[in-house]
Amino acid sequence: GEVILKQGNQPTHVAFLESGIVKFNFESESNKNTILTLVAAPKILGGANLFYKDNNLFSIIAVENCEVILVDSDVLLSLLTTYGKFAVAVYQIASDMFKKSIFNFISLANKQKEGRIADIILYLSENIYYGNSFYLSLTRKELAEFACCSTENIIMTLSKWQSENIIKITGKHLEILDMNRIKHISKIG
């Protein structure tokens, strides 16, 4: 729950996530949270702030224990302008992370609740926990903020899928039992 980079603050650093999982969280003026994406280490965080010098557009918050190295933005910008290959590598890493965020927004805009929840379960399996069985670091409320639906919708959908033997949930442990069905739900949206 510790805030690494805070929405609204002036960007002064870029963070390198050495270990752990973080969420990119946007809080609206009406105090509604939306999780833009989750990322697992190793990742560069806040790289867009090198060129967007206004206040941070979102917060980056630890979901579980993390090790983070803060790098002064001016120092990193100097390295990027001096070493072209390094700049290209950093750009590729940042582009991959933002591409995943964009796909989440496409899902949110074009799919019904079950399709969005399936997309999130797939994203967690493939990009965060790297397997079909994992300890879920997110609360049900955070899953709802990621899927842009209510906590009740998350609970009902996960319970339904458990009764249909698509997934198995024991406490915070989630196991995908039928990957083909999750992918089908994601596909039909």
C-alpha positions in Angstrom: 0.0 0.0 0.0 3.0 2.4 0.1 2.9 5.1 -2.5 6.0 5.2 -4.7 5.0 8.1 -7.0 2.0 10.2 -6.0 -0.6 11.5 -8.4 -0.6 15.3 -8.5 3.0 15.6 -7.3 5.8 17.2 -9.4 7.8 14.4 -11.0 11.5 14.4 -9.8 12.4 10.7 -10.1 11.9 7.6 -12.2 11.6 4.4 -10.3 13.1 1.0 -11.1 11.0 -1.8 -9.7 13.6 -4.4 -8.7 11.2 -6.8 -7.0 7.5 -7.0 -6.2 4.2 -5.9 -7.9 2.8 -2.3 -8.2 -0.4 -0.8 -9.4 -0.8 2.3 -11.5 -3.8 4.0 -9.8 -5.8 7.0 -11.0 -8.0 8.8 -8.5 -10.8 11.0 -10.0 -11.9 14.3 -8.5 -14.9 12.3 -7.0 -12.4 10.0 -5.2 -13.1 7.0 -7.4 -10.1 4.8 -8.0 -9.3 3.1 -11.3 -6.3 0.7 -11.6 -4.8 1.5 -15.0 -2.4 -1.5 -14.9 -0.4 -3.7 -12.7 3.3 -4.5 -13.3 5.7 -7.0 -11.8 9.4 -6.5 -11.5 11.7 -5.8 -13.2 10.2 -2.7 -14.7 10.9 1.0 -15.1 8.2 3.1 -13.5 7.3 6.7 -14.3 9.3 7.0 -17.4 6.7 9.2 -19.1 7.5 11.8 -16.5 10.9 12.5 -18.2 9.1 14.3 -21.0 5.8 15.2 -19.3 7.0 17.7 -16.7 3.6 18.6 -15.3 2.3 16.8 -12.2 2.1 13.0 -12.1 -1.1 11.8 -13.8 -1.5 8.8 -11.6 0.0 7.2 -8.5 2.2 4.1 -8.4 1.4 2.0 -5.3 3.0 -1.2 -4.0 0.6 -4.1 -4.1 3.1 -6.4 -2.2 6.6 -6.0 -0.7 8.7 -4.2 -3.3 12.3 -3.1 -3.7 12.5 0.2 -5.7 15.4 2.3 -6.8 14.7 5.9 -7.4 16.7 7.6 -10.1 16.8 11.4 -10.4 15.0 12.3 -13.7 17.6 14.8 -14.8 20.4 12.2 -14.4 18.4 9.6 -16.4 17.5 12.2 -19.1 21.2 13.0 -19.4 22.1 9.3 -19.9 19.4 8.9 -22.5 20.6 11.8 -24.5 24.2 10.6 -24.4 23.7 6.9 -25.0 21.4 6.1 -27.9 21.3 2.3 -27.5 20.4 2.8 -23.8 17.6 5.2 -24.8 16.2 2.8 -27.3 16.2 0.0 -24.7 14.4 2.2 -22.1 11.9 3.3 -24.8 11.1 -0.4 -25.7 10.5 -1.3 -22.1 8.2 1.7 -21.5 6.3 1.1 -24.7 5.6 -2.6 -23.8 4.2 -1.5 -20.5 2.0 1.2 -21.9 0.8 -1.2 -24.7 -0.6 -3.5 -22.0 -2.4 -0.5 -20.4 -3.9 0.4 -23.7 -5.2 -3.1 -24.3 -6.9 -3.0 -20.8 -8.7 0.2 -21.8 -9.8 -1.4 -25.1 -11.2 -4.3 -23.1 -13.0 -1.9 -20.7 -14.5 0.0 -23.6 -15.6 -3.0 -25.7 -16.5 -5.9 -23.4 -19.1 -6.8 -20.9 -18.2 -7.3 -17.2 -17.4 -11.1 -17.6 -15.1 -10.4 -20.6 -13.3 -7.7 -18.6 -12.9 -9.9 -15.6 -11.6 -12.8 -17.8 -9.1 -10.4 -19.4 -7.8 -9.4 -15.9 -7.5 -13.0 -14.8 -5.6 -13.8 -18.0 -3.4 -10.7 -17.6 -2.6 -11.6 -14.0 -1.8 -15.2 -15.1 0.4 -14.3 -18.1 2.0 -11.0 -17.0 2.2 -10.8 -13.3 2.3 -14.3 -11.7 3.4 -16.2 -14.7 1.3 -19.3 -14.1 -2.2 -20.6 -13.8 -2.1 -21.0 -10.0 -1.1 -18.0 -7.9 -1.6 -16.1 -4.6 -3.7 -13.1 -5.5 -2.1 -10.0 -4.1 -5.1 -7.8 -5.0 -8.3 -7.5 -2.9 -11.7 -8.0 -4.5 -12.1 -4.2 -4.4 -8.9 -3.7 -6.3 -9.9 -6.3 -8.9 -13.1 -4.3 -9.3 -11.1 -1.1 -9.8 -9.0 -2.9 -12.4 -12.1 -4.2 -14.3 -14.2 -1.0 -13.8 -17.1 -2.8 -12.2 -18.5 -3.2 -8.7 -16.9 -5.4 -6.0 -20.2 -7.3 -6.0 -19.8 -8.1 -9.7 -16.3 -9.5 -9.1 -17.5 -11.6 -6.2 -20.5 -13.0 -8.1 -18.5 -13.7 -11.3 -15.7 -15.4 -9.5 -18.2 -17.5 -7.5 -20.1 -18.4 -10.7 -16.8 -19.5 -12.4 -15.8 -21.5 -9.4 -19.2 -23.3 -9.4 -18.7 -24.0 -13.1 -15.1 -25.4 -12.4 -13.5 -22.7 -14.5 -11.4 -21.5 -11.5 -10.8 -22.5 -8.0 -10.4 -20.0 -5.2 -9.1 -20.9 -1.7 -8.7 -17.7 0.4 -6.4 -15.6 -1.7 -5.1 -18.4 -3.8 -6.6 -18.6 -7.3 -6.1 -21.4 -9.8 -7.4 -21.4 -13.4 -8.8 -24.9 -14.0 -10.1 -24.3 -17.5 -7.9 -21.9 -19.4 -9.8 -22.5 -22.7 -13.0 -21.3 -21.1 -11.4 -18.2 -19.6 -10.0 -17.4 -23.0 -13.3 -18.0 -24.7 -15.1 -15.7 -22.2 -12.4 -13.1 -22.9 -12.8 -13.5 -26.6 -16.6 -13.2 -26.8 -16.5 -10.3 -24.3 
